[in-house]
């Protein structure tokens, strides 16, 4: 992968994953729903898993430099 697109993709994935993880943690800490109409535990787990996947993909992009 070329370094320009790898840096851009890595930053986008890491920023989104970090933001999603921070938002999910904040909502869970405040005892507020992560998604309306869904089990609080299931929605927090799915959002947390998605955030970790995005952070992992971002880190993988940075290893391709």
N, C-alpha and C positions, 0 to 999 in steps of 0.2 A: 504494500500500500504506500502511496506517496505520502510524504510527511505532512503536507498542507491539509489534505482531506482527513488524514488520521487524527491530526490535532483538533480539527473542527469537530469531527464526529465524537472523539473522546470527550471533549469539553461539553458538548450538548448532552451526551448520555450521562456524564457525571453530574452536571448541574441539575438535570431533571431528576435523576435518581436521588441526589442529596436533598433537593427540595421536597420531593415526595416523601422521603423518609422523615424529614424534619416536620412536615405538615402532619403526617400520620402520627408521629410520636406526640406532637402537641395536642392533637385531637383526643388521643387515647388518654393522655395525662389529665386533660380537662373533663374527662368522662362525657365527651360529646361524640355523636356518631361520625364515623368516617364516610359512610354512604347511607343515605336514607332508604328505608324499607328493606334493609339487609341485616342479618345478625351482626352485632357489633364485633364479636370475636372473629367471625369469618371475614368481614370487610377489612379489619385491621391486619389480619394475617395475609390476605391477598395483596393488599396495598404494600405491606412490608416486604413480601416476597418479590413483588414487581420492582420495588426500589432497589433491592439487593441485586436483582438481575440487571437492571440498568447500570448500576455502579460497576458490576463485574464486566459488562460489555464495554463500558468506558475505559476501564483499566486494561482490558484486552486491546483496545484500539491504541492505547499509549505504548503497549509493548511492541506494536508493529512499526514503530518509527525507525 
